[in-house]
Amino acid sequence: MSYINCTCNLAENEDGGAVCTINMDVVTYKCMKSLAASPEDWIHNAVCNRSRQEGDRIYKAELERHIEAGTMPANPTKESLILGYEIPVIESINTLPITELSNTLPISN
């Protein structure tokens, strides 16, 4: 059994956003305080930076898709193209080829 105990609950809002609650036991929180002067800032930066990276990937893919198909919406913005992106439905991660897995799994640096 791990000495780290942490749970995360995510609830989607009516507007499409979400609220995430992270519960850490005393050991996990102590480790986070050792890692960063402000665990809250560290978590915020991790979520924002990873979301930015994924947003850049989606934006680039949507630009290419619309240019190739000749379907570019009028006055597109990065936000509008990302919000218009349809997330592929993955039935089972075990059935995906390795090349597709690299685009679906989180990046850890």
Secondary structure, DSSP 8 states (H G I E B T S, - for coil): --S--EEEEEEE-TTS-EEEEEEE-HHHHHHHHHH-S-HHHHHHHHHHHHHHHHHHHHHHHHHHHHHHHT---SS--HHHHHHH------S-GGGS-HHHHTTTS----
